[in-house]
């Protein structure tokens, strides 16, 4: 296989016999007839290519004595320097992990940046590394407008589509004066990272094998879908095609066939090992996107040198001839030959520059080795999910102030009056009213998803919003959850406050990596320099009557519970849904929080609690003047005392549909002289641990009523919290059966019932 020594020796050997023209060439002239690449720019790009190459060599050297922790390099892909040169330095970029020369070129366009030190700090996991702070080796920089991504299979591409949408929708970052955070302690670095020029274009690079991944297919499809609808997206996708996905070769002709077949995407291609050809194609593609504001894809053919990563032995899956053929196309050698042939550099100058850059990289590598590493769990997790509850409450108050002067606009709803004057509202009506108020008071708020606009949602939750606020603020998307969430991530990154909807909880699993791998990691891997505020609404959980089955009655939350930093809210009733949704919206604005607002479908239109017609499950809508006093902070539960005044016998801990079931059971138990308090968790992530411990200790008997499954269910977290706190009372759990939910009446056999709650409480008292 190709080694660092091979690359060193070949570079010097290939340049030795070269002879420059007798007279030097004007550096402002093209390096080749018909090309737009000048000699001066070519020399700058060659310097970036050299830097990228020596950073790769340094990564292997550092790894050889266990001081380097990342060896996936850019050797062979240095032609992507030309892409950076064809763009404006303010154009946001989401980079493939082999786009090192792009990073070095962009850094050369912005004074005061040091790509050598930045990348080397990432390789050694230095806590001083400027974007991720030693948490991972990524290409990212707020100053360079390079958004970090750890994607290996294109999971950043849906976000790129969303960011292009945001730039189209809003030429400048919206600093949410309605939410007041920008004027109330917002981070300048955050705003600078998201503030893009009106003519900016988004660039996202990826490898050839990525075109086969479902996430990339979703992004390509969505970009084309927007274009087909006449909605322009300033998006340039760059496929760095080296013909390999780790050890698997892309079939000959497959990648260009796939990319050229995508509707709505204008296709460009060039030899990425030829600096002039790559630059000309990139400049043409970038100019097309910038002028037409339409998506394009640029395919650059490249080679991969030194294998996939440090431990990869190419000889196991490639022939010596194949390896040698790639070595023969080394873009660094090709660029050097281009410079010599153009008369803008001599072989001796380029060999000396090669050695000088290598020495400089090695010197800086030795310096960063001594820098500190992350030293504690607290330090590592600090940027994961910042919580500023006072500012969140203040932002809610600021939104309320905006609304107090917008009475006529607020009264344009379907009922023709202010929501606080409409009497008791259902859960669905309350959510609708909160969304309407947010669209009035939060500049940049958008609501979108499948069927949410024209139809108003499958359950009518968004009914009338499109008619009130227009298709730019409330719109239907294509039927793909990956694209919906990715659109939200990019929109949030572009300064908007996105409120996408996933139609059913079971559908979320089609796109979970957009939450787990992309949304939740953004602040973590950028130390807060970039954020993707998001309030993802999901209809879910069980107990639907007359409809359902596995995909429409889904009670699985395990996949959400273990995502670090994710906020998961589950309102059970209207009077909690309003404050909780307002908190999520404000937390997204203030802290860049990623929130999942899980809405129990079976409770959307429920009106009664104990008996038909009692209307006790309806809730009054809070007038804006009372929002701050009715504020529900993230991670705070709600306690219902016993219906007969006594609540000293048993604590029932539950959420969602379990709240209504438990309150009904508690009323029946009160007739037997048993006093139960009911604790509604309200927040599944983070769990309200302090409230759980306090209310459990008050009775010494705990029944956890968990409508999710026994394995991986929410109840596991509740019991673990009690154990960790040293709870000494008795506890038991009622949970749904480890089963998918069947269709029709059979669902009752696997879901928690009111009768089970009664039996559970009685069994605790019998001990």
MOWO-V775257 format. One record per backbone hydrogen bond with DSSP energy under -1.0 kcal/mol. NH is the residue of the N-H (numbers start at 0). CO is the residue of the C=O. If there is no record, write none. Layout:
BEGIN
NH_CO / NH_CO
END
This chain:
BEGIN
6_2 / 7_3 / 8_4 / 9_5 / 10_6 / 11_7 / 12_8 / 13_9 / 14_10 / 15_11 / 17_14 / 24_342 / 28_25 / 30_36 / 34_31 / 38_28 / 39_26 / 41_37 / 42_38 / 43_39 / 44_40 / 45_41 / 46_42 / 47_43 / 48_44 / 49_45 / 50_46 / 51_47 / 52_48 / 53_49 / 54_50 / 55_51 / 56_52 / 57_53 / 58_54 / 59_55 / 60_56 / 61_57 / 62_58 / 63_59 / 64_61 / 65_62 / 66_61 / 68_122 / 76_73 / 79_76 / 80_77 / 81_78 / 83_79 / 84_80 / 85_81 / 86_83 / 90_87 / 92_144 / 93_202 / 98_95 / 102_98 / 103_99 / 104_100 / 105_101 / 106_102 / 107_103 / 108_105 / 109_106 / 112_109 / 117_113 / 118_114 / 119_115 / 120_116 / 121_117 / 122_118 / 123_119 / 125_120 / 126_371 / 128_125 / 132_128 / 134_131 / 140_145 / 145_140 / 146_92 / 156_153 / 159_155 / 160_156 / 161_157 / 162_158 / 163_159 / 164_160 / 165_161 / 166_162 / 167_163 / 168_164 / 169_165 / 179_175 / 183_180 / 185_180 / 190_186 / 191_187 / 192_188 / 199_196 / 201_233 / 202_91 / 203_235 / 204_93 / 205_237 / 210_207 / 211_208 / 212_209 / 216_212 / 217_213 / 218_214 / 219_215 / 220_216 / 221_217 / 222_218 / 223_219 / 224_220 / 225_221 / 226_222 / 227_223 / 228_224 / 229_226 / 230_225 / 234_232 / 235_201 / 236_295 / 237_203 / 238_297 / 239_205 / 240_238 / 240_299 / 244_247 / 246_244 / 247_244 / 249_242 / 253_250 / 256_252 / 257_253 / 258_254 / 259_255 / 260_256 / 264_261 / 265_294 / 267_296 / 269_298 / 271_300 / 273_270 / 277_273 / 278_274 / 279_275 / 280_276 / 281_277 / 282_278 / 283_279 / 284_280 / 285_281 / 286_282 / 287_283 / 288_284 / 289_285 / 290_286 / 291_287 / 292_288 / 295_234 / 296_265 / 297_236 / 298_267 / 299_238 / 300_269 / 301_240 / 302_75 / 304_74 / 311_308 / 315_312 / 316_313 / 317_313 / 322_318 / 323_319 / 324_320 / 325_321 / 326_322 / 327_323 / 328_325 / 329_326 / 333_329 / 334_330 / 335_331 / 336_332 / 337_333 / 338_334 / 339_335 / 340_336 / 341_337 / 342_339 / 343_338 / 349_345 / 350_346 / 351_347 / 352_348 / 353_349 / 354_350 / 355_351 / 356_352 / 357_353 / 358_354 / 359_355 / 360_356 / 361_357 / 362_358 / 363_359 / 364_360 / 365_361 / 366_362 / 367_363 / 368_364 / 369_366 / 370_367 / 379_375 / 380_376 / 383_380 / 391_387 / 392_388 / 393_389 / 394_390 / 395_391 / 396_392 / 397_393 / 398_394 / 399_395 / 400_396 / 401_397 / 402_398 / 403_399 / 405_402 / 409_405 / 410_406 / 411_408 / 415_412 / 420_417 / 421_418 / 424_618 / 427_603 / 429_425 / 430_426 / 431_427 / 432_428 / 433_429 / 434_430 / 435_431 / 436_432 / 437_433 / 438_434 / 439_435 / 440_436 / 441_437 / 444_441 / 445_496 / 446_472 / 447_498 / 448_474 / 456_450 / 459_456 / 461_455 / 462_459 / 464_461 / 467_463 / 468_464 / 469_465 / 472_469 / 473_469 / 474_446 / 476_448 / 479_477 / 483_479 / 484_480 / 485_481 / 486_482 / 487_483 / 488_484 / 489_485 / 490_486 / 491_487 / 492_488 / 493_489 / 494_491 / 495_490 / 496_443 / 498_445 / 500_447 / 501_536 / 504_538 / 506_503 / 507_504 / 509_506 / 510_507 / 513_510 / 514_511 / 515_511 / 516_512 / 517_512 / 518_513 / 519_514 / 524_520 / 527_522 / 528_525 / 533_592 / 534_497 / 535_594 / 536_499 / 537_596 / 538_501 / 539_598 / 540_553 / 551_548 / 552_548 / 559_556 / 560_556 / 562_559 / 565_562 / 566_593 / 567_684 / 568_595 / 569_681 / 575_572 / 576_572 / 577_573 / 579_575 / 580_576 / 581_577 / 582_578 / 583_579 / 584_580 / 585_581 / 586_582 / 587_583 / 588_584 / 589_585 / 590_586 / 592_586 / 594_533 / 595_566 / 596_535 / 597_568 / 598_537 / 600_539 / 602_599 / 603_600 / 613_610 / 616_606 / 617_614 / 618_424 / 625_622 / 626_623 / 629_625 / 635_632 / 637_679 / 639_677 / 644_641 / 648_674 / 649_674 / 650_700 / 651_676 / 652_702 / 653_678 / 657_654 / 658_655 / 660_656 / 661_657 / 662_658 / 663_659 / 664_660 / 665_661 / 666_662 / 667_663 / 668_664 / 669_665 / 670_666 / 671_668 / 672_669 / 673_668 / 676_649 / 677_639 / 678_651 / 679_637 / 680_653 / 682_680 / 683_567 / 684_567 / 688_686 / 691_687 / 692_688 / 693_689 / 694_690 / 695_691 / 696_692 / 697_693 / 699_695 / 701_729 / 702_650 / 703_731 / 704_652 / 705_733 / 709_735 / 717_713 / 718_714 / 719_715 / 720_716 / 721_717 / 722_718 / 723_719 / 724_720 / 725_722 / 726_721 / 729_699 / 731_701 / 733_703 / 735_707 / 736_749 / 738_736 / 746_743 / 747_744 / 748_745 / 749_746 / 750_746 / 756_752 / 757_753 / 758_754 / 759_755 / 760_756 / 761_757 / 762_758 / 763_759 / 764_760 / 765_761
END
